[in-house]
């Protein structure tokens, strides 16, 4: 019978023959009363009987789909998976399906999740009472009038290691020019150094290694002033400990870094920037030879008689900060050592270390005075050689050379009182300097000469003629 129904449904439809789909969706030529009457009379054909059974099954399925939400949900899910659902997502019906808060898993009774109190951006369940919370100052809805005055503060981010080095280097180099420790302290307070505060001291000391003695003196003064209000002893200890560890790398650029670091440590202890027992913490614990040399240097300086008092001048007094009398004394000592040793390089180094290029005319003056007061030609020849080297290397400029000689020219009458042969020696010295291209022709011609007086014979009556 099933074979007959399949053949009938798939075969061509003739007049008076009805399809199963048509009967499921529309009323056929026989309604239910007519079919019941045919059943009572027993006049049903096999096709009509199969059609009646199919209609009964279809009605039962429709009732089941309407009464069961679970079956309806499963049917909709199966249709969406198979692609048969063709609902437009932009239509109101599609939006309702997407935003529907009912469960899509087929479980539950189709009510909203958590009674409407769950999910993002909801107000909570009906009748829910919130507890009183303290106001948060960082809350964007903070009410100034109800919760007090608002205080605005500038937030400065903490500097990392790379930014710290880029920021500190210009400050230190500028300090080497003006030497004002208060300005450096003001600039540092505007920065948020954080836990990198101690690295300022280590960077300043490292930069001073590459500079002059005056820069190292300024650095020692800066560390001493900052240790009063800004940097603690622990910060200083961490800074010098870091430099001791980096000393092998610093030696490559500055061979004398070990000795310099030792002097920095001794000066910091004398200025009370470092504790007195700083060196004791490293006894027997240092493996690096360079670090050991630095610590030994500091220990020797501190153990000297009145060493702490003398450490104020451990770097010397740089440049124009030195008293004039002290500079004159240093230059005299330089010239005397040169006359004894004859080392031009050492004399040049000592003059550079004085860092007073504006006062080099004093060296020229003292050198000429020594020549005028000396006996023999040794001092004269050595001083000509020294001034020639200073002139060729550019250490003494033309202006300083002219000023030095001119000062001697002006004081030559007074000098001749103590040195009767000063004029003749001066003329010889000036001629040699001109031959060696140390002075100009104009400066040579301006050298004063003593007027030569001639006495006539006795027959002239003893009249002195010039």
TAMO-V248486 format. One record per backbone hydrogen bond with DSSP energy under -0.5 kcal/mol. NH is the residue of the N-H (numbers start at 1). CO is the residue of the C=O. If there is no record, write none. Layout:
NH_CO ; NH_CO
This chain:
5_1 ; 6_2 ; 7_3 ; 8_4 ; 9_5 ; 10_6 ; 11_7 ; 17_14 ; 23_19 ; 24_20 ; 25_21 ; 26_22 ; 35_31 ; 36_32 ; 37_33 ; 38_34 ; 39_35 ; 40_36 ; 41_37 ; 42_38 ; 43_38 ; 49_45 ; 50_46 ; 51_47 ; 52_48 ; 53_49 ; 54_50 ; 55_51 ; 56_52 ; 57_53 ; 58_54 ; 59_55 ; 60_56 ; 61_57 ; 62_58 ; 63_59 ; 64_60 ; 65_61 ; 66_62 ; 67_63 ; 68_64 ; 69_67 ; 72_68 ; 73_69 ; 74_70 ; 75_71 ; 76_72 ; 77_73 ; 78_74 ; 79_75 ; 80_76 ; 81_77 ; 82_78 ; 83_79 ; 84_79 ; 85_79 ; 86_84 ; 91_88 ; 94_88 ; 95_91 ; 96_92 ; 97_93 ; 98_94 ; 99_95 ; 113_101 ; 115_112 ; 116_113 ; 117_114 ; 118_113 ; 122_119 ; 128_125 ; 137_135 ; 139_136 ; 142_139 ; 144_142 ; 147_143 ; 148_144 ; 152_150 ; 155_153 ; 156_154 ; 157_155 ; 159_192 ; 164_160 ; 165_161 ; 166_162 ; 167_163 ; 168_164 ; 169_165 ; 170_166 ; 171_167 ; 172_168 ; 173_169 ; 174_170 ; 175_171 ; 176_172 ; 177_173 ; 177_174 ; 178_174 ; 179_175 ; 181_179 ; 184_180 ; 185_181 ; 186_182 ; 187_183 ; 188_184 ; 189_185 ; 190_186 ; 191_188 ; 193_191 ; 196_193 ; 197_194 ; 199_196 ; 200_197 ; 201_198 ; 202_198 ; 203_199 ; 204_200 ; 205_201 ; 206_202 ; 207_203 ; 208_204 ; 209_205 ; 210_206 ; 210_207 ; 211_208 ; 216_212 ; 217_213 ; 218_214 ; 219_215 ; 220_216 ; 221_217 ; 222_218 ; 223_219 ; 224_220 ; 225_221 ; 226_222 ; 227_223 ; 228_225 ; 229_225 ; 230_226 ; 231_226 ; 236_232 ; 237_233 ; 238_234 ; 239_235 ; 240_236 ; 241_237 ; 242_238 ; 243_239 ; 244_240 ; 245_241 ; 246_242 ; 247_243 ; 247_244 ; 249_246 ; 250_246 ; 251_247 ; 252_248 ; 252_249 ; 253_249 ; 253_250 ; 254_250 ; 257_254 ; 260_256 ; 261_257 ; 262_258 ; 263_259 ; 264_260 ; 265_261 ; 266_262 ; 267_263 ; 268_264 ; 269_265 ; 270_266 ; 271_267 ; 272_269 ; 273_268 ; 274_268 ; 278_275 ; 281_277 ; 281_278 ; 282_279 ; 283_280 ; 285_282 ; 286_282 ; 287_285 ; 292_288 ; 293_289 ; 294_290 ; 295_291 ; 296_292 ; 297_293 ; 298_294 ; 299_295 ; 300_296 ; 301_297 ; 302_298 ; 303_299 ; 304_300 ; 307_304 ; 310_306 ; 311_307 ; 312_309 ; 313_310 ; 314_311 ; 316_313 ; 318_316 ; 319_354 ; 321_318 ; 322_319 ; 327_323 ; 328_324 ; 329_325 ; 330_326 ; 331_327 ; 332_328 ; 333_329 ; 334_330 ; 335_331 ; 336_332 ; 337_333 ; 338_334 ; 339_335 ; 340_336 ; 341_337 ; 342_338 ; 344_342 ; 347_343 ; 348_344 ; 349_345 ; 350_346 ; 351_347 ; 352_348 ; 353_349 ; 354_350 ; 355_351 ; 355_352 ; 359_356 ; 360_357 ; 362_359 ; 363_359 ; 364_360 ; 365_361 ; 366_362 ; 367_363 ; 368_364 ; 369_365 ; 370_366 ; 371_367 ; 372_368 ; 373_369 ; 374_370 ; 374_371 ; 381_377 ; 382_378 ; 383_379 ; 384_380 ; 385_381 ; 386_382 ; 387_383 ; 388_384 ; 389_385 ; 390_386 ; 391_387 ; 392_388 ; 393_389 ; 394_391 ; 395_390 ; 396_390 ; 397_395 ; 401_397 ; 402_398 ; 403_399 ; 404_400 ; 405_401 ; 406_402 ; 407_403 ; 408_404 ; 409_405 ; 410_406 ; 411_407 ; 412_408 ; 412_409 ; 415_411 ; 416_412 ; 417_414 ; 418_414 ; 418_415 ; 419_415 ; 422_419 ; 425_421 ; 426_422 ; 427_423 ; 428_424 ; 429_425 ; 430_426 ; 431_427 ; 432_428 ; 433_429 ; 434_430 ; 435_431 ; 436_432 ; 437_434 ; 438_433 ; 439_433 ; 444_440 ; 445_441 ; 446_442 ; 447_444 ; 454_465 ; 456_463 ; 460_457 ; 461_458 ; 462_457 ; 465_454 ; 465_463
